[in-house]
Amino acid sequence: MEKKYTDFRNNIYQKISGYVPGEQPESNDWIKINTNENPYPPSPSVVRVLQELAKNPSLLRKYPNPNGEPLRSSLANMYNLKPENFIVTNGSDEALSLIVRIFLDQTRTAAAPEITYSLYQTLVMSVGAKYIHAPMKNYTILNVSPEALEESGADVVFLSNPNAQTGEFIPLNILEKLISKSKKLWVIDEAYNDFVDIKPSSFLHILKEHENVIVVRTFSKSHSMAGMRIGYAASVNPVIMQGFLTGKDSYNEDVVSILTGKASLEDGEYLHKVIQSVQLERTRMMTEFLDRNFLVLPSEANFLLIQPPESKKAHDILLKLKEQKILVRHFNSPLLAKYLRISIGTKEENNELLKAIDFIVSS
Amino acid sequence: MEKKYTDFRNNIYQKISGYVPGEQPESNDWIKINTNENPYPPSPSVVRVLQELAKNPSLLRKYPNPNGEPLRSSLANMYNLKPENFIVTNGSDEALSLIVRIFLDQTRTAAAPEITYSLYQTLVMSVGAKYIHAPMKNYTILNVSPEALEESGADVVFLSNPNAQTGEFIPLNILEKLISKSKKLWVIDEAYNDFVDIKPSSFLHILKEHENVIVVRTFSKSHSMAGMRIGYAASVNPVIMQGFLTGKDSYNEDVVSILTGKASLEDGEYLHKVIQSVQLERTRMMTEFLDRNFLVLPSEANFLLIQPPESKKAHDILLKLKEQKILVRHFNSPLLAKYLRISIGTKEENNELLKAIDFIVSS
């Protein structure tokens, strides 16, 4: 007879399920292009910080700076804002989690595009708020409709820019026009923004005039630091920032992440080089897939959403790639069933992928 | 004319204020005995991990293990439990924050001793739950009453063991007797538990039989790793653990913290040495303060709660110590107004403190 355990969870947690991240194999013999990690190592300046800390381990025994300094001030310098406009977080996921807890509740509603980072929905549900899928503008190439977000009637809207899964980038001038007239709180998640070709691409550059915007960013993608859990949120609205300070754990970011994050941020030259390599490979891979009669969505991120030619099923290809130790991503949602999402790897990894796909498609 | 900003915060966040941690001065010329940090550096094995990571920075570009492995399995081995009984968290504060979000809501009530870690109340209020101060057993030496917690009528009770601020340890057999008959969810916060003289001191050793208990622990105190933000929660109730998995961020602990935490955990010899040094200094400092006619609460933690002789005011002494670059802690709550809390420092730091206090008291 099975033991029956008491369910102490609150009413909401008894009903919801968590976000399911992409697979993380333990061994290193995979071509892992399923979770949009950067294929290049972090900046050499990150290594120097680790070496310094190894010489001075007593730094670890003390609590870190509660405001993520000196990383916070470094961010403020870079974007010509004030340190108090930033909160450093344990990955951008923590920033998103704080946002739902501080700005939503069971009486409020959030909206996000029908196709986007599904964590938004998971988080919104976890505080009992209502979640609206704002319809896409176009169901073939899955364009985001910022207007549908504005017209959704939600209190808070989430916009991933470039959009998660599709890679579409909404230019700043279009967003600004809409947001200037909006009464909603806009959360602009710029996880992939550093990979955009058109500059300036970050809303941070025009944040000053918009008190109804929170920009969320991460070091996981462009800075090659997913393992370090470094993110941040920025707003010029002091009431929003007060909310973050009230809601966050006192010491929410560790000292190694703070110091390596600062070092990486200040090595702009290396970052630029890495981003350029990813952009070049992205362009090449788009062409390669188009040559093979795949539908390829125009992407400004470090991944491509691709649809294999009619007869081949996306999920079958994923399984066959897995047999060859290549991990890509497939999403269960009906709108994405025909697609695969592949992260841009190194040139060698990308060539391996193409070779494997050619073999699968021809057999 | 001052600009008026829109308040997007939910109704709860418009009313509450955050936890205020102890002061963290930037410079290193302070004797900092205000936040119960360990005065000794972390284990040499932690340094070796940092050196290894500096040689292999590509590890940082990938997401960390979502379950905090291999630290989680190492914890399971140590306490003869299963890996799935543990969740690794970004400091024990994250574990506590998850607990209020998963097991409380606006219809539920939490209780904690009147004198304890004030973060419990801050967190409970942040989800709109009711908070009950369970009265102390004795208002001179501020004894915790576990019976008052059980009789509080709360759904969830928080017990810091040893208790924060006072250092009192409730023996396991007393707790077990009460908890075996309890229908409540008990959260036993063992932040200071490694410093207890009587062994076994951790509820983890008897956790198997108690599905209504969550044990919360941290690497910030005994492991000298406050800067790394490593904590964990443990329960043998799979429904509780499911709640944690649903509520936590996918990658809530970074790879450097996971790997250095494991290294520290497995260096039991160094840990033992550090704990013994703190215990020895604790005994010496108790005697020193008693010799000076201070009231000293019996403490099993790495701090002492002391009350200066009648004529001297605690807060005045704090200010005068600060002039001499010695930071101690004072709490505003009426029951603690006459006390100072001092962390156990190195022998040299403790001697400096005694010298400074002798000077202040005699002048």
Interface residues (C-beta under 8 A of the other chain):
Chain A: Y5 T6 D7 F8 R9 N10 N11 I12 Y13 I16 S17 G18 Y19 P21 Q24 E26 K32 T35 E37 N38 P39 Y40 P41 P42 V46 V47 L50 Q51 L53 A54 P57 S58 L59 L60 R61 K62 Y63 P64 N65 P66 N90 G91 D93 E94 S97 R101 I102 F103 L104 D105 T107 R108 L119 S126 D155 V156 L185 E211 N212 S220 S224 M225 A226 G227 M228 R229 N237 P238 V239 I240 Q242 G243 L245 T246 G247 K248 D249 S250 Y251 N252 E253 D254 V255 V256 S257 T260
Chain B: Y5 T6 D7 F8 R9 N10 N11 I12 Y13 I16 S17 G18 Y19 P21 Q24 E26 K32 T35 E37 N38 P39 Y40 P41 P42 V46 V47 L50 Q51 L53 A54 P57 S58 L59 L60 R61 K62 Y63 P64 N65 P66 N90 G91 D93 E94 S97 R101 I102 F103 L104 D105 T107 R108 L119 S126 D155 V156 L185 E211 N212 S220 S224 M225 A226 G227 M228 R229 N237 P238 V239 I240 Q242 G243 L245 T246 G247 K248 D249 S250 Y251 N252 E253 D254 V255 V256 S257 T260
